[in-house]
Each structure stands twice: as C-alpha cells, then as structure tokens.
Amino acid sequence: MTIDRAHATALPLLWFREVEKHYGGFTALAGVSLQVYRGEVVCIIGPSGSGKSTLLRCANLLEPFSSGAILFEGQDITRAARPASIRQRIGMVFQSFELFPHMTALQNIMSGPLTVKRTKRVQAEAEAGVLLDRVGLAGNAQSYPSALSGGQQQRVAIARALAMHPDILLFDEPTSALDPETVGEVLAVMQKLAADDVTMVVVTHEMGFARRAADWVVVMDHGQIVEEGPPALIFGSPTSARTRTFLSHMHSAH
C-alpha cells in the first residue's frame, strides 16, 4: 500500500524529529528526521556505520538518544512512563535471531504472549501454530533452534515478533548473518508481510528487496539522511552523489 506522502493527512505512525545520538565525541545520529506511515514498508540503506541500526534501536528504546524526539502514534515515547508497553507495540527482529535455545520453535513464539500479555496457553499455542504456518515452518513446531538453519531460526524470530501483534515491525539487517541460500526464504516471508500491509522499517543491504518491497527508501551516511524517496527515484535517478557512490559500490560487490 503506497502512501501518497505529499498529501498524507494521517499522522505518521513513527516520527523521528531531529534525533541526535552521541557516544562520547562520536556522533552516531546527527539530527535525523524521518516519518513512517501506517501500512508502509520503509527500507533504510547506506554504508556500514552510517547510523541505521542505531536509529532502529532508539525507536525501540533499546538505546537512549541525546536530543530530539521520537513520536509513536503522536505520543513522545521518550517520556513514556512504561517503556515495556511501547516495546510491545514496536516489534523488533535482530540480525542474530536471539531465540531461547532451551525452547522449541512453538514455545519461542508463545513466550511473549504468555509472559507479557498473559494470553491463555491454549490461545497462545493456537496462534503460534498459525504464525509458524505463515512463515512456512508448520512442520517445525517441536524443533529446537539448534536443529534449525539460520534462515529457519530467523523466520521463527519473525513469527515471535508477530505474536505480540505489534503496530510496526523493525528489522535490523535480518539477513546479514545468514548463508546466501537461506536469505531468499527470509526475504520471501518479509515480502508476504509487506503485501499484507504490515508496517515495517527494514535496515538492509539487500538492494533487490528494497527495490521490490519498499514504498519509501531512506539513504543514510555519517549519521544523516542524505536522500529519501520512492524506490524508483532512489535506484533509478538518485540526486545525491553519496547515494550514487554507495549504490555503485553495492552493485560492484554483487
């Protein structure tokens, strides 16, 4: 679902306003302003160390930031009395899966609803089964993470994030730790979520995915947004020299 940003009347679901993040003398984010609308897929691309992952971690309150504001559904989450209640609604998928090794795939997906939402076990189990099917792993309910490939573990992690019924899903380089042959299966699941209008912000090095699935592409470099726009513009006729340099590097690397 492509949002006509020029005429968007709704408030952004997630809104970064002049967000700065400093580590001692190092500036990780230098006044980043970005809007994400409900139903959109926003892909953030750019060189390593440009602040992409830091921005996501600030949105999920995993990192404090130095100044600026992040608004979620119009509310300033930096002043949220209960960060955990915000985190329930902003799902996060990490590059390193972070599954519980002593739990089966099904138990991993049930864990959030059971402990955080106090969902009844029968309901949590039924929903977890549906989600496993949705990510193409219906036959792996009783498998432990150690018995699953990286791509399968990441799909379980996506199902686990979905189990909390978040308003938005943040993906931090979800395929960077995977073998090349399992990258496609994870991207296929994400593409299906995009088709279902799941709001997603995806930090990625997969340019093909950004080109196909994104409604809006953001290019970051040195803690700043150097350019943003629809994929046809960013990949077809970027206006920033830094974007052109980055894309030509990515192109020659593949």
N, C-alpha and C positions, 0 to 999 in steps of 0.2 A: 504494500500500500504506500504509494508515493505521496508525501505531503507537499502541497504547494506552499513552500516556505514563505514566499513573498506575500501570500495572502492568508497565512495561518492566523486563525482567530483564537484558537485554544492556547492556553499557556503551555510552554514546554513542560514535559514530564520531568526532565532533568535539566538543570540550568546552571552552568558554571559561570560565575561572574568575577572576572579579574583575579583568578585563583593564582596565588604565589606559593611556592614551596622552596625553602632554603635548607640545605644541610650545611651548617657552618657557613663557610664562604661560598659554597657552590649553590647556584640557582638551578633547581630541577624544573620548576614551572615558573614562567615569567609573565604573569598576568594573563592566564588563559581564560577566554570567554567562549562558551560553546552551548548550543541549545540542542536538545534531543526531544523529538515529539513522539507521542504515543503511536505505536504501530510501525515506527521507523527502524530500519537497520542502519546504524552509523558505523562505518569502519574507520579506524584510526591507523594510519600508516606513517612510516618515516624511519630514519636510521635508528639503529640501536642507541640507547642512551639519550633519546630526544624527549623523554618525559611521559611517554604514552602510558606505561604501566603505572607510574606514579599517579597520573591523573585518575585512573580507574580506582586505585587503592584509596585515594582521597574521597572518591564518590561513595565508597562502601565503608567509610570511616575507619579503614584499617591504618591509614596514615593521617596524622594531623597536618593541616597546612598552615602557612604563615599568615596569609591575609587573603581577602576576597570572601566570596560566599558561594555555597552550593545549595541550590533550591531544588527540592524534590516535591512535586505536586504543589508548588507555590510556597512550600514551607522551608525555612532556613534550617537545614539539618545540622549545621554546626552548633546550633543551640538546642538540639534535640535532647530532651531530658533522659530518654532511654535509647541509646544508640542501637541496642539489640532489636528494638521494634522497627527501626529503619532498615537494618540489615535483613530482616525477614522479607522485606518487600523489594530489596535490591539484591537479586541473586548474583553469585559470582562463581565463575568456572576458571580455575587456575591452570597454568601450564603443567603443573606436577600432580594433577588428579586429586591428591590429598584424600584418598579413600581410607576408611578404617580397615586395617589389614585383617583384623580378627572377625570381621563381619562379612557375610555373603553380600552379593550384589543387591539382593532384595532388602536385606537388613540395612545396608548403607542408605538406600533410598528412603526407607521407613524412619530412619533415626531422627531426622529433623521434625517431621510431623508428630512423632511420638513424644519427643522430649520438649520441643519448643511450643508446638501448637496443641499438645495434649489431645491429639486425634485418637479415637478409639482404634485399638490394634487391628480389628477386622477391616475397618475402613482404610487404615494406612496401608495394610497389606494389599488390599484390592487395588488401591490407587497406584501403589508401587509396581504391581503387575502390569497395569495398563501402560505406565511410563516405560517399563522395560520393553514392552512391545513397540512403543512409539519410537524408541531409539534402536530397534532392530535386535534386541537381545532377549526375546521372550524365553529362549531355551537356556539362559544362563543365570536364572534366579538364584540357584543354590551355589554358584561358583564364588570362590574367594578371589580377591584381587590378584593374588599371586598366580592364579591359574588363567588369568585373562591377559590378552595382548594389551599394549599401551592404548591402541585405538578403542578397544572394548572398555578399558578402565575409564577412558575419557568420556565415552558415551554413558557409562554408569554415573559419572560425575555430573553430566548434563541432566540426566534424569533426576538425580538427587537435588540439584538446584531447582528444577521444575516442580518437585514435590511440595515445595513451600508456596506454590502459586505466587511467585513474585510479580511485581508490576513491570520489572525490567530485568534483563539478564546482562551481566558484564562478563565478557570473555577476555582473559589476559593471555594472548598468544596460545590459544588452546591446542594448536598442532605442533608447536615448536619442539616438544620433547618426543615426538612420535617418529616411528620408522616411516619412510616415504610411502610404503604400501598401505599403511593404515590411516594416513592423512585424509585420503578421499572419503573414507567411511564417516569420519567425524564431520567433515565439511558438508557431506550429503545430509546428515541429521540437522546441521545448522541451517542449511538451505531450506529444509522442510519447515523448520520453526519460522524462518523468515516468511515463507509462503502462508503460514498460519497467523501472520501479523503479530508475532511475539516481538516486543520492543527489545532490541539488542544493541549494545555498544561493543564492538569487537576490535581489539588491538591485534593486528595480524600482519604477517609477512607474505600471506597468500594473496598475491595480486589478482589472480583469476577469480578467487572467491569475492574479493572486494568489488571487482568489476561486475560480476554477475548478481550478487545478492544485496549489495548496499543500495540504499536510497540516497545516502549522503556520505561523502568521503572527506576525511579531515587529514591533512598532511602536517605532521609536527617535525620540528627540528630545533635543537637547542632550547627546549622548554617553551617553545612558542608554536602557535598555529601559523604556518606560512601560507596556507591556502586551504579552502574548503569549497565543496560544490558537489553537484551530481557526478556519478562516475564517468559519464560520457565526457564531461568537461575536464575532469582531473586526468583521466587516462588519454583522452583524445586531444585536448589542446590546453595543457596547463599553462597558466600565466606566469608562475614563479620559476625562476632559474633553479632554485633549490629543489623544487618538485621534479623538474626535468632531469636534473642530475641524479636524484635518488632513483627515479624510475628507470633511467638508462643503466644504472648500477644493478638494479634488480633484474633487468632484462638480460644483461650480460652474464649474471650469476646463474641463470637458469638455462 
